[in-house]
Amino acid sequence: MEEEEKRLHRRYNFLLGLFALCLLLFCMILYDAQVVHREDYYAKSASQVTDTESVESSRGIITDTNGKVLVSNKEIYTITLDLDLIPDVEGQERGVTVSRAILRLLELCEDQGVVWTDTLPITTTEPFVYTTASAGSTNRTRFENYLKERKWSDKVLTASDPYPRMTDTLRRKLEASNDVLTPTVLLDLMREDFGVDPQFTDQEARMVVGVLYELHLRSAGITYLPYTFAEDVPVDLISLINDGGFDGVVVSSQSVRQYNTTHAAQLLGQVGAFSTPEERSSFNAAYTAAKEAGEDTTGIHYYAADDTVGKSGVELAFESYLKGFDGERLITTNEEGKITGELYSVEPQPGGTVALTIDIDFQAAVEEALAKTVTAMTEEDGDVSRGAAAVVLSVEDSSVLAMASYPTYNPADYYSNYSTILNADGRPLLNRATGYAYAPGSTFKPCTAVAALETGAVSLTEKVNCPGLWYYPNTREYTKCAVYPGSHGKVNLTRALEVSCNCFFCEMGYRLGIDTLDQYATAFGLGQSTGIELGEETGILAGPEHSAEVNQIWYGGNTVQAAIGQSDHLFTPLQLANYIATLVRGGTRYDAHLLKTVTAYDGSAILYEHEPEVLSQVEISASTLSAVKEGMYNLTSSGSLARYFKDCVVSAGAKTGTAQINADTTNNGVFVCFAPYDDPEIALAIVIERGGSGSALASTAVEILNAYFADSDIGTALIPEGSLLP
């Protein structure tokens, strides 16, 4: 028993001693951490900094109606400069240090064939001359503001290359005093102003000054656009920079738009940075309003100053769907700045997938058909400024199947070749399908025909005599028919449409009056918004209202001119196509649209699906529709266009138009049609500036119809310009 107690006592003492030892060890560790190495552990703990950074979301992709990707994203390397990262060199002026660091980078880029941003309007090689004439208006304005900011604007350019807006008085004064700022003198001034290494050659100094000029434009507030030294830089150059210790160089990767098609440039549009703080404010208007009202801003886009946004076309129209929501990431770094851990607190949400209604292959065929026709016309008459447009709509719901404008450009070249595109003949940046309005010519006559039949101004059987000239009652004012000095004789409405009889439709305009005529034209959407998401020119509907707006008097003779598609009428090709779609649909006018669907980036949900919206209704009886369609069909089947439509794989109805401009200018050619005749699926409108008669466009229309219905390649055959309409 005693022995057992001793054993228990020893065990107790052992455990007590072990506990005391552990307590002592803990105290020693605690003392070491809190006293001996307190500063070390504190510094290490402080270095494990947790920071929050924004994670940019990727922009949504754009597809055609079949899911073909038209615009996506790609990662590129971009070089920017931060002069604060260039360390000072003891005993060396700051400007010298900076200029040497920049020159080293420039020489590497030059060796690797990499182009950097330099908009200083002075040639980069000797002899130095001003390049203001080709610099573009934006760069000229920046240069002007730079000279003013440096107080050098009183010493402008040489008389041989005058500075924009320099007065004759100032020029004479400068010439008399020989106080003229030549390119060489300006470079010397800039060189001194920036503190460039005086040991540099003139050529080296020009290289460096160009970069410093760009940086100064930003620091002085002359432009708010960020300066990107070079973008889409090859990986090899990045490796050389990283290995070579290039001070002041910041390499980053960024997502940019990648165009997977060379077509639909005006439709797709472009993205870019904010041009002004005001532009950014406009994009943030909804967010700002909600925040100021104390409302929940979840789901409302907020734009940072360096965000990329849609600037035109689909990119702008569907910005709210394409822009994603940025995420947030928690990052911990050690004392050496290396990332030791990261965690998403908010996952970035990419933008939605925008599916358009166009078929990109069909779009390409329409663009090629237009280009072929215009090129042939230009080769014949040398008119390089001629433009054209074509729009194809679905009769079912007015969705845009193709919308082409000529001339066009490769959307991938927009920024890299902007100056060339901007100054090219024919204004390729203009979307003529929606952004320009044309006189319709005789393509307006189906509208007049519907109005006349539906109001009882004429019956299906009544024949109106065409003597070749139509005289306004009780006057000597007349309108010629296309066949004058011949005549069409007595024609009913269907025949009048086939032969495009001006006498018949002048009579209809006289009987109807302008108010009734405009009522029907408005219901057809002519001179009205089509609802297209891109924005559009609304054009002009001729009538007393418009005349009053321009301080003109509306006369009775104007009405009959309006009835045949002349007077002040101006409509876009899109309006003309939707007018024909409305007609053959039976009078229901839908909104024209490009957006088919929007789906979440992962395909998990449909965010938007277009539903046709009825914009107006034209009352058209079955008998009226049949008579009008028949007249348009006869033109292609047995009339003057039969020779072109004999190669068409589908039956069609059409109407030509010759839109008068002035006596000294070749008329615009206008063409509308629908197909198939029995059960229309598509409506088409074509306009070619100074294209002569509308019938010159018939073979182009056939090529487009064949591309849609049979994907055939039917050659374009032109008829001489100025040929009279049927």
C-alpha positions in Angstrom: 0.0 0.0 0.0 2.8 2.3 1.0 4.6 1.4 -2.2 1.6 2.3 -4.3 1.4 5.7 -2.7 5.0 6.4 -3.4 4.5 5.4 -7.1 1.6 7.8 -7.4 3.5 10.5 -5.7 6.4 10.2 -8.1 4.0 10.2 -11.1 2.4 13.4 -9.7 5.8 15.1 -9.3 6.8 14.1 -12.8 3.6 15.5 -14.3 4.0 18.7 -12.2 7.6 19.1 -13.4 6.6 18.5 -17.0 3.9 21.1 -16.7 6.3 23.6 -15.2 8.8 22.9 -18.0 6.2 23.5 -20.6 5.1 26.7 -18.9 8.7 27.9 -18.8 9.2 27.1 -22.5 6.0 29.0 -23.4 7.1 32.0 -21.4 10.5 31.9 -23.1 8.9 31.9 -26.6 6.5 34.6 -25.6 9.4 36.7 -24.3 11.3 36.1 -27.4 8.4 37.2 -29.6 7.3 40.2 -27.5 10.6 41.5 -26.3 13.7 40.0 -28.0 12.3 39.8 -31.6 9.4 42.1 -31.2 10.4 44.5 -34.0 11.3 41.7 -36.4 8.0 40.0 -35.9 6.1 43.3 -36.1 7.8 44.2 -39.4 7.1 40.8 -40.8 3.5 41.0 -39.8 3.2 44.4 -41.2 4.6 43.3 -44.5 1.9 40.6 -44.9 -0.3 43.3 -46.1 -3.8 42.5 -47.4 -4.9 44.8 -50.2 -8.0 45.0 -52.3 -7.7 45.5 -56.0 -10.3 45.7 -58.8 -10.4 42.9 -61.3 -11.5 44.1 -64.7 -14.3 42.0 -66.3 -14.1 40.9 -69.9 -16.3 42.6 -72.4 -19.1 40.5 -73.9 -18.7 38.9 -77.4 -20.8 39.7 -80.5 -22.1 37.0 -82.8 -24.2 36.8 -85.9 -27.6 35.2 -86.0 -26.0 31.7 -86.4 -23.6 32.1 -83.5 -20.5 32.9 -85.5 -18.3 35.1 -83.4 -17.8 38.5 -85.0 -16.1 40.4 -82.1 -14.3 38.8 -79.1 -11.4 39.7 -76.9 -7.7 39.0 -76.8 -4.9 39.7 -74.4 -2.1 42.0 -75.5 1.0 43.5 -73.9 1.0 47.3 -73.6 3.9 49.6 -72.7 3.4 52.8 -70.7 5.9 55.1 -69.1 6.2 56.2 -65.5 9.1 58.7 -65.2 8.9 58.6 -61.4 10.3 55.0 -61.6 13.5 56.3 -63.2 16.0 56.7 -60.4 18.2 59.7 -60.1 21.9 59.4 -61.0 24.2 61.2 -58.7 25.7 64.3 -60.2 23.4 64.1 -63.3 20.6 66.5 -64.2 17.2 64.9 -64.0 16.3 65.7 -67.6 19.5 64.0 -68.8 18.7 60.9 -66.7 15.2 60.7 -68.1 16.2 61.4 -71.7 18.9 58.7 -71.6 16.4 56.1 -70.2 13.9 57.0 -72.9 16.4 56.9 -75.7 17.6 53.4 -74.6 14.0 52.2 -74.9 13.5 53.8 -78.2 16.6 52.3 -79.7 15.5 48.9 -78.5 12.0 49.4 -80.1 13.6 50.6 -83.3 15.9 47.6 -83.4 12.9 45.3 -82.9 10.7 47.0 -85.4 8.2 48.2 -82.8 6.4 51.5 -83.5 5.6 53.8 -80.6 3.2 56.7 -80.3 4.5 60.0 -81.4 2.1 62.7 -82.7 4.5 65.7 -82.7 3.8 67.2 -86.2 7.5 67.3 -87.2 9.2 64.7 -89.4 11.3 62.2 -87.4 14.3 62.4 -89.8 16.3 65.3 -91.0 15.8 67.7 -92.7 13.0 68.4 -90.2 9.8 69.9 -91.6 6.3 70.4 -90.2 3.7 67.8 -91.0 0.6 69.8 -89.8 -1.1 69.4 -93.1 -1.4 65.6 -92.6 -1.5 65.5 -88.8 -5.3 65.4 -88.5 -7.5 68.0 -86.8 -7.1 66.6 -83.3 -3.3 66.5 -83.4 -3.2 70.0 -84.9 -5.4 71.3 -82.1 -3.2 69.7 -79.4 -0.1 71.1 -81.0 -1.7 74.6 -81.1 -2.6 74.4 -77.5 0.9 73.1 -76.6 2.5 76.2 -78.3 0.1 78.5 -76.5 0.8 76.8 -73.2 4.5 77.2 -73.7 3.9 80.8 -74.8 5.4 80.1 -78.2 2.3 80.7 -80.2 3.5 84.1 -81.4 6.3 82.4 -83.3 4.2 79.9 -85.3 5.2 78.2 -88.5 7.0 79.1 -91.7 5.1 80.8 -94.4 5.5 77.8 -96.6 3.6 75.6 -94.1 1.4 78.1 -92.2 0.1 77.3 -88.8 -3.7 76.8 -88.7 -5.7 80.0 -88.2 -2.6 82.2 -88.3 -3.7 85.6 -89.5 -2.2 87.3 -92.5 -1.2 90.2 -90.3 0.7 88.0 -87.9 2.4 86.2 -90.8 3.5 89.5 -92.4 4.8 90.6 -89.0 6.8 87.4 -88.5 8.2 87.5 -92.0 9.3 91.1 -91.6 11.0 90.4 -88.3 12.4 87.0 -89.3 11.0 85.8 -86.0 9.7 82.6 -87.4 9.6 79.3 -85.5 11.1 76.8 -87.9 11.0 73.1 -87.0 14.6 73.0 -86.1 14.3 76.0 -83.8 11.2 74.5 -82.2 13.1 71.2 -81.5 15.9 73.2 -80.0 13.5 75.0 -77.7 11.8 71.7 -76.7 15.1 70.0 -76.2 16.2 72.8 -73.8 12.7 72.9 -72.1 12.7 69.2 -71.4 16.4 69.1 -70.3 17.4 66.6 -72.9 20.9 65.3 -72.9 23.0 67.9 -74.8 25.2 65.2 -76.1 22.4 63.7 -78.2 22.4 64.1 -81.9 19.6 66.0 -83.5 18.1 62.8 -84.6 18.2 61.2 -81.2 16.8 64.4 -79.6 13.9 64.4 -82.0 13.1 60.8 -81.0 13.1 61.6 -77.3 11.3 64.9 -77.6 8.4 63.2 -79.4 7.8 61.0 -76.3 8.3 63.8 -73.8 5.9 65.9 -75.8 3.2 63.2 -75.5 3.8 63.0 -71.7 3.6 66.8 -71.4 0.3 67.0 -73.2 -1.1 64.8 -70.4 0.5 66.5 -67.5 -0.5 69.9 -68.8 -4.1 68.8 -69.3 -4.0 69.5 -73.0 -5.5 66.0 -73.5 -7.1 63.7 -71.0 -6.5 60.6 -73.0 -3.9 58.3 -71.4 -0.6 57.9 -73.2 0.1 54.4 -74.4 3.7 54.2 -75.5 3.1 51.1 -77.6 0.5 48.4 -77.6 0.2 44.9 -78.9 3.9 44.5 -78.3 5.5 41.2 -79.2 6.5 38.9 -76.4 10.1 38.9 -77.5 10.3 42.6 -76.8 8.7 42.2 -73.4 11.3 39.6 -72.5 14.2 41.9 -73.5 12.7 44.7 -71.4 12.2 42.5 -68.4 15.8 41.1 -68.7 17.4 44.4 -69.5 16.3 46.5 -66.6 14.7 49.4 -68.5 13.8 52.0 -65.9 10.5 53.8 -66.2 8.9 51.1 -68.4 5.6 49.6 -67.2 4.5 46.5 -69.0 0.9 45.4 -68.6 -1.5 43.1 -70.3 -4.9 44.2 -71.3 -7.9 42.9 -73.0 -8.7 44.4 -76.4 -11.3 43.7 -79.0 -10.5 41.2 -81.7 -12.5 41.3 -84.9 -13.0 38.0 -86.5 -14.5 39.5 -89.7 -13.5 42.1 -92.2 -17.2 43.0 -92.8 -20.0 45.0 -91.1 -17.6 47.7 -90.0 -20.2 50.4 -89.7 -22.5 48.1 -87.9 -20.1 46.7 -85.3 -18.6 50.0 -84.4 -15.6 50.6 -82.1 -14.6 50.8 -78.5 -12.3 53.3 -76.9 -11.3 55.4 -73.9 -13.3 58.4 -72.7 -12.5 61.5 -74.7 -13.5 63.9 -72.0 -14.6 63.9 -68.3 -18.1 64.9 -69.5 -18.4 61.8 -71.7 -17.6 59.6 -68.6 -20.1 61.5 -66.6 -22.8 60.8 -69.2 -22.0 57.1 -69.0 -22.2 57.2 -65.2 -25.4 59.2 -65.1 -27.6 56.3 -64.0 -25.2 55.2 -61.3 -24.7 58.8 -60.0 -28.5 59.4 -59.9 -29.1 56.2 -57.9 -26.3 56.9 -55.5 -27.4 60.4 -54.8 -30.9 59.2 -54.2 -29.6 56.6 -51.7 -30.8 53.7 -53.9 -29.2 50.4 -54.3 -26.6 50.6 -57.1 -26.2 46.9 -57.6 -26.6 46.0 -61.2 -25.9 49.6 -62.4 -22.6 50.0 -64.3 -20.0 52.3 -62.9 -17.2 53.5 -65.2 -13.7 54.3 -64.0 -11.7 56.9 -65.8 -9.6 54.3 -67.7 -12.5 52.1 -68.7 -13.0 51.0 -72.3 -16.5 51.8 -73.6 -18.5 51.5 -76.8 -18.0 54.5 -79.0 -20.1 53.7 -82.1 -22.3 51.0 -83.8 -23.3 47.9 -81.9 -20.6 48.5 -79.3 -22.3 51.7 -78.2 -25.9 50.6 -78.8 -25.6 47.5 -76.6 -23.1 48.9 -74.1 -25.3 48.0 -71.2 -25.2 44.3 -72.2 -21.6 44.1 -73.4 -20.0 45.7 -70.3 -19.5 43.3 -67.5 -19.1 44.0 -63.7 -15.7 44.2 -62.3 -14.7 42.0 -59.4 -12.6 42.5 -56.3 -9.6 40.5 -55.2 -7.9 40.3 -51.8 -4.2 40.0 -52.1 -1.5 39.4 -49.4 2.1 40.2 -50.1 5.3 39.6 -48.1 8.0 42.1 -47.3 9.6 41.5 -50.7 6.3 42.4 -52.4 5.6 38.9 -53.6 2.0 37.7 -53.6 1.6 35.1 -50.9 -2.1 34.6 -51.3 -5.2 35.9 -53.1 -8.9 35.4 -52.7 -11.8 36.8 -54.7 -14.2 38.7 -52.5 -16.3 39.5 -55.6 -16.0 37.4 -58.7 -15.8 39.5 -62.0 -18.8 39.0 -64.2 -18.1 39.2 -67.9 -20.5 41.0 -70.2 -23.3 39.2 -72.0 -23.1 37.5 -75.4 -24.9 39.8 -78.0 -26.4 37.9 -80.9 -27.3 40.0 -83.9 -29.9 39.3 -86.5 -27.4 39.6 -89.5 -25.9 36.6 -91.2 -22.3 37.5 -91.7 -21.8 35.4 -94.8 -24.9 37.1 -96.4 -23.6 40.5 -95.2 -20.3 39.8 -97.0 -22.2 38.9 -100.2 -24.2 42.1 -100.0 -21.1 44.2 -99.4 -19.3 42.6 -102.3 -22.3 43.1 -104.7 -22.4 46.8 -103.8 -18.6 47.2 -104.2 -18.7 45.4 -107.6 -21.3 47.8 -108.9 -19.9 51.0 -107.6 -16.4 50.0 -108.7 -17.7 49.5 -112.3 -19.4 52.8 -112.3 -16.3 54.6 -110.9 -14.1 53.0 -113.6 -16.5 54.4 -116.2 -16.9 58.0 -114.9 -14.0 58.5 -112.4 -16.4 59.6 -109.6 -14.4 58.4 -106.5 -16.7 60.1 -104.0 -19.7 57.9 -104.9 -21.2 56.0 -102.0 -23.9 53.3 -101.8 -26.0 51.4 -99.3 -28.2 48.3 -99.2 -30.5 47.0 -96.5 -32.2 43.6 -96.4 -35.0 43.0 -93.9 -37.0 40.0 -92.8 -40.6 40.5 -93.8 -41.6 38.4 -90.8 -40.4 40.8 -88.1 -38.2 43.6 -89.8 -35.0 42.1 -88.4 -31.9 43.2 -90.3 -30.5 40.4 -92.3 -27.8 42.5 -93.9 -27.0 46.2 -93.8 -24.2 47.4 -96.1 -22.6 50.8 -96.7 -20.0 51.5 -99.3 -17.1 52.4 -99.1 -16.3 50.4 -96.0 -13.1 49.4 -94.1 -11.7 46.6 -92.0 -12.9 47.2 -88.4 -9.6 45.8 -87.1 -7.7 48.7 -88.9 -9.8 51.5 -87.3 -7.2 52.7 -84.8 -4.0 51.7 -86.5 -5.1 53.3 -89.8 -7.6 55.9 -88.6 -6.2 58.9 -90.5 -6.2 57.0 -93.8 -9.8 55.8 -93.2 -11.0 59.2 -92.1 -9.6 61.0 -95.2 -10.5 58.3 -97.7 -12.7 59.0 -100.7 -16.4 58.4 -100.2 -16.3 58.7 -96.3 -16.1 55.1 -95.3 -16.9 55.9 -91.7 -20.5 57.0 -92.7 -23.2 54.3 -92.4 -25.3 55.4 -95.4 -27.9 52.8 -94.6 -29.1 54.7 -91.5 -27.1 57.9 -91.3 -28.0 59.5 -94.7 -31.3 60.2 -96.3 -32.0 60.3 -100.1 -34.8 61.3 -102.3 -36.8 58.1 -103.1 -37.8 58.9 -106.7 -40.4 56.5 -108.1 -39.9 54.0 -105.3 -42.5 56.2 -103.5 -45.2 55.3 -106.0 -46.4 52.1 -104.3 -47.2 54.3 -101.2 -49.2 56.7 -103.5 -50.9 53.7 -105.1 -52.0 52.2 -101.7 -53.4 55.6 -100.6 -55.3 56.1 -103.8 -56.9 52.7 -103.8 -57.7 52.7 -100.0 -59.3 56.2 -100.1 -61.3 55.6 -103.3 -59.3 58.2 -105.2 -59.1 55.6 -108.0 -60.6 52.1 -108.5 -58.9 49.0 -109.7 -60.4 49.2 -113.1 -60.2 53.0 -113.8 -57.8 53.9 -116.5 -56.1 57.3 -116.5 -54.8 58.7 -119.8 -51.1 59.4 -120.1 -50.4 61.9 -123.0 -46.7 62.2 -121.9 -47.3 65.4 -120.0 -49.4 66.0 -117.0 -50.7 69.6 -116.6 -51.7 71.0 -113.2 -55.3 72.1 -113.6 -55.9 75.7 -114.8 -52.1 76.3 -115.2 -49.4 75.9 -117.7 -47.3 73.9 -115.2 -46.6 70.3 -116.2 -44.7 67.2 -115.3 -43.1 65.0 -117.9 -43.6 61.3 -118.0 -40.5 59.2 -118.5 -41.6 58.2 -122.0 -42.1 61.8 -123.2 -42.4 62.7 -126.1 -44.1 59.3 -126.2 -47.1 58.3 -124.0 -48.4 55.3 -122.0 -52.0 55.8 -123.2 -54.7 54.8 -120.8 -53.4 52.8 -117.8 -54.8 51.4 -114.7 -53.0 51.4 -111.4 -51.2 48.0 -111.8 -50.0 49.0 -115.3 -49.0 52.4 -114.0 -46.8 50.9 -111.4 -45.2 48.5 -113.9 -44.3 51.4 -116.4 -43.8 54.0 -113.6 -46.2 56.4 -115.2 -45.7 59.9 -113.8 -48.9 61.2 -115.4 -51.0 58.6 -113.5 -49.4 59.3 -110.1 -49.4 63.0 -110.5 -53.2 62.7 -111.0 -53.3 60.5 -107.9 -51.4 63.1 -105.9 -53.8 65.8 -107.1 -56.9 63.8 -106.1 -55.5 62.7 -102.7 -54.1 66.0 -101.5 -50.9 66.3 -99.4 -52.5 65.6 -96.0 -53.9 62.2 -97.0 -50.6 61.4 -98.9 -48.5 62.3 -95.8 -50.8 60.3 -93.6 -50.1 57.1 -95.5 -46.4 57.9 -95.9 -46.1 58.4 -92.1 -47.9 55.1 -91.4 -45.4 53.4 -93.7 -42.6 54.9 -91.6 -41.2 57.2 -94.3 -39.5 60.2 -92.7 -40.0 58.5 -89.3 -37.8 56.6 -86.9 -37.5 52.9 -87.7 -36.6 52.0 -84.1 -33.2 50.7 -85.1 -30.9 50.5 -82.1 -28.0 52.2 -83.8 -29.6 55.6 -84.0 -30.5 57.1 -87.3 -31.3 60.0 -89.5 -35.1 60.4 -89.7 -35.1 62.2 -93.0 -37.8 64.5 -94.4 -41.4 63.9 -95.3 -42.4 66.6 -97.8 -45.5 68.7 -96.9 -46.7 72.0 -95.5 -45.3 71.3 -92.1 -41.7 70.8 -93.3 -42.0 73.8 -95.7 -43.1 76.0 -92.8 -40.0 74.9 -90.8 -37.7 76.1 -93.6 -39.8 79.2 -94.3 -41.2 78.1 -97.6 -44.7 78.1 -99.0 -46.3 74.8 -100.0 -48.0 74.9 -103.4 -50.4 72.5 -105.1 -47.7 71.7 -107.6 -45.5 70.4 -104.7 -48.1 67.8 -103.9 -48.0 66.1 -107.3 -44.2 66.2 -107.1 -44.4 64.5 -103.7 -46.7 61.9 -105.1 -44.0 60.7 -107.6 -41.2 60.7 -105.0 -39.7 64.1 -105.7 -40.2 67.5 -103.8 -38.5 67.5 -100.4 -38.8 63.8 -99.6 -35.6 62.4 -98.1 -35.6 58.8 -96.6 -32.9 56.5 -95.5 -32.3 53.1 -97.2 -33.4 51.4 -94.0 -36.7 53.4 -94.1 -37.3 52.3 -97.7 -36.6 48.7 -96.9 -39.0 48.7 -93.9 -41.7 50.5 -96.0 -41.6 47.7 -98.5 -41.6 45.1 -95.7 -44.6 46.8 -94.2 -46.4 46.9 -97.6 -46.0 43.2 -98.4 -46.7 42.2 -94.8 -50.2 43.7 -95.2 -49.7 47.0 -93.5 -48.3 46.2 -90.0 -45.1 48.2 -89.4 -42.6 46.6 -87.0 -39.6 48.2 -85.5 -36.4 47.5 -87.5 -33.9 45.8 -85.2 -30.4 44.3 -85.1 -30.5 42.7 -81.7 -31.7 39.1 -81.6 -30.8 37.9 -78.1 -28.5 38.5 -75.2 -27.4 35.6 -73.1 -25.3 35.5 -69.9 -21.6 34.9 -70.6 -21.8 31.3 -69.4 -25.1 30.6 -71.3 -27.0 30.1 -68.1 -29.8 32.6 -68.9 -31.3 34.6 -71.7 -31.1 38.2 -70.6 -33.0 39.6 -73.6 -34.9 38.3 -76.6 -36.4 40.7 -79.1 -40.1 40.8 -79.5 -41.4 42.7 -82.5 -43.0 46.1 -81.7 -45.8 47.4 -83.8 -45.1 51.0 -84.6 -48.0 51.8 -86.9 -50.7 50.2 -89.0 -51.6 50.9 -92.7 -55.0 49.7 -93.7 -54.5 47.7 -96.8 -57.2 45.5 -98.3 -56.3 42.2 -99.9 -57.4 43.6 -103.3 -55.1 46.7 -102.9 -52.2 44.6 -101.9 -52.6 42.2 -104.7 -52.8 45.1 -107.3 -49.7 46.8 -106.0 -47.7 43.6 -105.7 -48.8 42.6 -109.2 -47.6 45.8 -110.7 -44.2 45.4 -109.0 -44.0 41.8 -110.1 -44.8 42.6 -113.7 -41.8 44.9 -113.8 -39.5 42.0 -113.1 -41.3 39.3 -115.0 -42.4 40.9 -118.3 -41.4 44.5 -117.9 -38.2 46.4 -118.5 -36.3 44.6 -115.7 -37.1 41.1 -117.0 -33.7 40.8 -118.8 -32.0 41.2 -115.4 -34.4 39.0 -113.4 -34.3 36.1 -115.8 -31.3 34.8 -113.9 -32.9 35.3 -110.5 -33.6 32.0 -108.6 -36.7 33.4 -107.1 -39.7 35.5 -108.2 -39.7 39.1 -107.1 -41.5 42.4 -107.2 -39.6 45.6 -107.6 -39.7 49.3 -108.1 -37.0 51.5 -109.5 -36.4 55.2 -108.7 -34.4 58.0 -110.2 -33.8 60.6 -107.6 -33.2 64.0 -109.1 -30.4 66.1 -107.5 -29.8 69.0 -109.8 -29.4 69.7 -113.5 -25.6 69.3 -113.4 -25.4 66.2 -111.3 -26.1 62.6 -112.3 -29.2 61.3 -110.5 -29.1 58.9 -107.6 -30.3 55.4 -108.4 -32.8 53.9 -106.0 -34.2 50.4 -106.0 -36.6 48.4 -103.8 -37.9 44.9 -104.1 -39.4 41.9 -102.2 -39.1 38.2 -102.7 -40.6 35.6 -103.2 -43.6 37.2 -104.9 -46.2 34.7 -103.6 -45.0 34.6 -100.0 -42.5 37.4 -99.4 -39.6 36.6 -97.0 -37.3 39.6 -97.5 -37.5 43.2 -98.5 -34.5 45.0 -100.1 -33.6 48.6 -100.6 -30.5 49.8 -102.6 -29.3 53.4 -103.1 -26.2 54.3 -105.2 -25.2 57.9 -105.3 -25.1 59.3 -108.8 -25.9 55.8 -110.0 -28.2 57.0 -112.7 -31.5 55.2 -113.2 -32.7 52.8 -110.6 -32.7 50.1 -113.2 -28.9 50.2 -113.1 -29.2 48.6 -109.7 -31.4 45.7 -110.9 -28.5 43.3 -111.5 -27.1 44.1 -108.1 -30.4 43.3 -106.5 -30.5 39.9 -108.4 -27.0 39.1 -107.1 -28.2 39.8 -103.5 -31.4 37.8 -103.9 -29.5 34.9 -105.4 -27.0 35.1 -102.5 -29.8 34.8 -100.0 -32.0 32.2 -101.7 -29.4 30.0 -103.5 -26.0 31.4 -102.7 -25.4 31.8 -106.4 -22.7 34.1 -107.9 -24.4 35.9 -110.6 -22.3 38.6 -112.2 -23.3 42.3 -112.2 -24.3 43.8 -115.5 -24.7 47.5 -115.7 -26.8 49.5 -118.1 -25.7 52.9 -119.1 -26.2 55.8 -116.6 -29.1 58.1 -117.3 -31.3 55.4 -118.9 -34.9 56.4 -118.3 -37.1 54.5 -115.9 -39.9 52.4 -117.2 
